[in-house]
Amino acid sequence: MRPIGSIHEIPPGEGRTYAVDGRMIAVFRLRDGSVRATQAVCPHRGGPLADGQIDLRQVICPLHLNAWDLTTGCSLSGQPDLTVYPVRIDDNEILLGDE
């Protein structure tokens, strides 16, 4: 896993976008302290998913209100699924990649 930033860059309940190896990745800090990572661009119309609303289960695109499961990437609104990435926190660093 590779470090991509500090967890302190993301307030609880929000997301941030990171450029990783030519890909844009949205990292979400959930209110329970866990993190999730998905592709950063909505497959519907290119909306910025890191700016979407999240809860402990889903992200909602800020442009057209489509929703996806944050753990599986499965669409909850009939759109293409999202790519999800393994992510964890170690010593306040966000680590992205294979376990």
ABEGO torsion letter per residue (X at the ends): XBBAEBAAABBBGBBBBBBBGGBBBBBBBBAAGBBBBBBABBAAAGBBAAABBBBAABBBBAAAGBBBBAAAGBBAAGBBBBBBBBBBBBGGBBBBEBX
